[in-house]
Amino acid sequence: MTAESILLRYSLARSQFDLNVDVEVPTRGITGIFGESGAGKTSLLRCIAGLEKPATGKLVVAGDVWQDTDTNSARAVHEREIGYVFQEPRLFGHLDVRSNLLYGRRRAASNGREVEFDRVIDMLGLDAMLDRNPAELSGGEAQRVAIGRALLRAPHVVLMDEPLASLDAARKDEILPFLDRLHAELSIPILYVSHNIEEVCRLCDHLLVIDGGRIVASGDLQKVLVRMDIPLLSGVEAGAVIVGEVVDYDPDYDLTTIGFSGGDLRVPGRHGDAGLPLRLRIRANDISLCREKPEQTTILNVLGATIEAMQEADGPSRLLRLRVGDELLLARVTRRSCDELDLQTGDTVQAQVKAVAVREP
């Protein structure tokens, strides 16, 4: 246990499952808590916030003990320096946006900390809506206000419980860039609950995978995502995240070249100036393998790779973990193709990457 980590140790009996968690997460960046509905994600956040009275355990934030049931000590809910963002914004309908935000700031007065009001307004793009009432806001706008109110409490930890779950695709696209800014500019640790792997891959640095009330995987996002022994991560949405940077942009074909340790990837659209770091999400279903580099193919991205591991399966496909430069990717290949190409662990192959999702920080 260090001053740069948060210790979460909880036990809680539920009718559907027993929550049993003993894990440490960093005090920097965004930690994703990923799992299916009913896995215990929200219960864990409620324990951290002090809302689950029957829970036993220990919570230590950056060396400061907030709860230890062994010594019968626990901070009350209002004493925990936490900003909580729920699925629904829960704004005060009788107050305008400015007053909702200032309510959060008043709650910070007692802890001696302060987050600059204008900075939060700028990060979340709230300036044009300060005099509006919550009823006049879209779902995405209201959620941005709720996030701003939580930040203005100057918390030591922010808890976000599926903040995009109630939004349609357009509203999610509206709010995601603002969450990207929080990720890039804030030093406050965020615990982000989601059952959407795309959100997790875009936003998070660290990942907890929870199943049946237990943490089944924990660690750096990139390393956890390529675990093939975790059913939640090896299913239809299996994939990897790699980090690269912009090399150049070809306006004639509207393609950006992104370099990483394993080579170059060309992706549609313009994604910033040369040198800009980018996070890339590559799904296992979007990679095919060849023994030799194809001479004629419509696939722009062909990378040399080594098969590091193979997951046996009774179904039609196998999951393969590939090393490409310093990065790891996952590829889903039919068992028939594996057998016909006689693919084995340690073989060198050519990986054709069909599609790449890009996140600009």
N, C-alpha and C positions, 0 to 999 in steps of 0.2 A: 504494500500500500504506500503510494507516494503522494506528494502534493500536486502531481500532474495527473491524478486519476480520481475516479469516482467509484467507490465500492458499493455494489448493490448485492445484498444478501437477504433474501426474503423467503418465507414460507407462508402459504395461505391456502386453506382448504376451500375448494369450490365444489359445487355439485357436479360439474362437468369434468373437472380436472383439479389437480393440486399444483399450485404454483410453487416451484422450488428453484430459486435462482441464486447463484453465487458467482459473480463475475465483476471484473473491473473494466471501465471504459475511460477513454482519455478526457481530459478537461478542455481540449481544443477540438474544433471542427464539429461535424455533424455525425452522430452515431445513429445509424438506422436500426430499428427494431422490426424485423421482418418475419411474417408468419401468416398463416391462414386465419380466417375469422374464428374466434373462439380459442385461439392458441394461448392467450394470456397476455397479449401486448398491452391492452388498456389496463388490465389489473396491475401490471408491473408499474405503469405510470402512476396509477392511483396510490400504490404503496409509497412511491417516492414522494408524492405530494402529501402523504399523511392522511389520505382519505379512506384507507382500508384499516379500520381499527383492529380487526382480529389478526392482522398480519404480524408475524414475528420476524425479527431479523436485525440487520444493521445497515445503516446508510452513512457513509463517510464521504464528504465532498472536499477534495483538495486538502486532506488532512484534518478537516473539521468534522467531528462526530455530530450528525444531526439526529441519529436514532440508534439506540442499542437496547433491545429488549432484555438482554442479559443483565444489564445494570438498571433497568426500569427508567431509562432516560429517553426522552423524545421531544423534539421541538413540536409545538402546536402547528396546525396547518398555516395559520397566519404568520408564524414566525419563520417559516421556511422561505428562503429568498428564491422563489420559483416563479417563472412566468409560464402560464398554462394556456395553450391554444387548443380548443376543442374542434370537433368536426363542424359544429355550427358556431358562427361568430359570437353569439351571446352578447351583443351590444345592448347598451341601455337605450331603449326606444325613445325616452323622453329627453335625451341629450343629443346635441349635434356631435359631429365627428370630433371636433376640437375638444369638446368637454369629455367625450369618451376617452380620448387620449390623455387628457390632463388628469383624469381619474387614476390611470395607471401611474402617472408621474407622482401624484400625491402619496400613493402607496409606497413609493421609493424613499420618501422623506425620512422615514424612521430608520433606514439601514445605512444612512450616511453615504450612499453611492448615488451616482447620477449618470444617466445617459442623455446626451444632448438632444433636445427636442427637435431642433432643425435637422440634425443628422438623420434621425429616424424618419422624419417627413420626407427627406430627400431619397433615402434608400428605398422607401416603399411607395414613392410617387403619390403622396397624399395631399399635396398642397392645394390642388384644385377642388378638393372635396371637404375641406375643413369646416365649412359653414353648412354642409348638407346634413339632413337627418338620415339615420340608418335605413328607413323605409325607402329612401330614394337611391340606395346603392345597389349595384349588382352583387351577386354572390361573391365574385372574386374581389370586388372593392371592399365589401364588408369584412371578408377574411383578412385582407391586408390591414384594415383598421384594427382588427382583433390582434394581429401579430404586433402591430405598433404599440398597442396598449400593453401587451405582455412585455415588450422590450423596455418600455419606459418605466417599468417597475424596477429597472436596474437589477435584474435577477442574477444569481450565481449560476443558475441552470434554467434553460427553456425546455419545456415539454410540449411536443406537438403531437396530438393524437389524430392521425389521418386528416390533416387540415384540408386536403383536396378531395376527400371522398364524396362530399355532397355536391361537388361542382361538375358541370358538364365539360366536355373536351375543350370548348372555346374558353371557358373561364379558367380551366387549368392552365392553358397556354398563356393566358393573361398574367397569372400569378407566379408561374415558375421562374421567369427572369428575375423577379424581385427576391425569391428565395435564393437564387444564385448569388445575388448581391449580398445577402446576409451571410452566406457561406464564405464569400470572398473577403468581406470587410469586418465582420464581427469576431471578437475573441471570446464571446460567451458560448459555452458548450450547449449544443442542442441535441436532445434525444427525440428522434423522429420516427414515429410509428407509422407503418404502412404495410398493406398486403399487395402493393403494386411494385413489382420489381423494377419497372422502368423509372419510377420516381426515385427509388433507392439508388439505382445506378447513376442517375443524374446528379443527385444532391449529396450523397453521403461519402464519408471518408473511412468510417469504421462500421462494422456490421455485426449485429447479433441476430442469429436465427433462432426463433423460439417455436417449439412444437410440443403440444400437450403440457404446457406450463414449465417446460425445461429449456434451457439454452443448449442447443445442439451444435452450434458453431459460433465462434467469436474471433474477431481479429480485423486486420486491414481489409478493406472492401475488396481490393483486387485479388487477394489471396483466398478469401472465403468464397468468392463467387465461382472459382474453378474447382471447388471441392466436389468430387463426383460421388461421394458417399452420403450426401445429404439429399434425400428425395425432393425436398422443396426447391433445391437449386439445380437438379439434374433433369427436371421435367421439360415440358414443351418450351418454357421460357429460358432455358439454360443459355448462358453466354458469359462473356468476359468484358472487363473494362480495361482499356490501356490508355496511357497518357502520351501525347505527342505534341508537336508544335507545327504551326503553319510554315511551309516552305515557300510556296508561291501560289498565285491565282492565275488561271488561264481564262480570260474573258471570252475568247472565241468559243470555248466549249462549256463555259460556266462551271468549271471544276477547280476545287482547291486541293493542292497536294499537301499532305500532312506527313511529316517524317517522324519515325520513332526508331527504337533500337533494332527493330526487325526489318526496316525498309521504309518504303513510301506507300501511302494509301491515297487514292484520288476519290474525293467525295463531291457530290453535287452541291452547287451553290458557293457563295463567298463566305468565308469564315474568318475574317479579320486579316490583319497585316502580318507580314513575315515575322516569325519569332513568337507569335501569340501562342501560349500553351492551350491545348484542347484536350478534353476527355472524350474518348470514343467508346461506344457500346457496340459490341459485335456479337450477334446471336449465333448459337451453335448451328441452327438450321440454315444460316446464311453462308456456311463454309462447305465447300466440296474439296475433295482431294484428288491429286493426280500423282502418278509415279514420276513422270517427266514434265517439264514445263511445257505447256501447250503452245504450239506455234501460232494457231489461229483460234481465238476465243473472244466472245463479247464481254467477258469478265475483265475489267480493267486492273483489278488488284490480284496479283499472283505473288505469293510470298513463300520463300523457302522455310520449311518447318521440320522439326523432329518430333516424332510421336513419343511422348513421355509416359503416358499411361492409357489404358483402355478399360472401359467398363463393360463387362460381359452382361448380356441381357437375353431374355427369352423372346422378346418381341422382335419386330422387324429391324431395329436399329441398334447401334452401339454408340456410346459417347466416348470420344477420344480427347485427351488433353495434349495440346501441342505447345512446344516451346518455339517461339519466334523471336530471335534476338534475346533480350532480357525479359520478354513478356510471355504470358501464358494465355492461350486461347482454347476454347472448346469447339469441337466439331461433331455434328451428329451425322453418322454414315450408316447406310443399311448394312446389315450383317452379310448380305450377299456380296455387296461391293467389297467389304473387308476381306472376305474369303477369296473373291476373284482376283483382287490385287495382292493377296497374301500379306496384308498389313500386319506388322508386328511392332511391339514396343522397341524403340531405338531406331526405327527406320526413318530415313529422311524422305520427305514428300514435298509436293508443291500444294499450297493451300490457296484455293480460289475464294476470295471474299466478295460476296455478292452485294451486301448492303451494310452500311455503317451509320449508326446514329451519332451525331456530334453534339457535344455540349460545350458552349463557350463560357468560360468563367467570368 
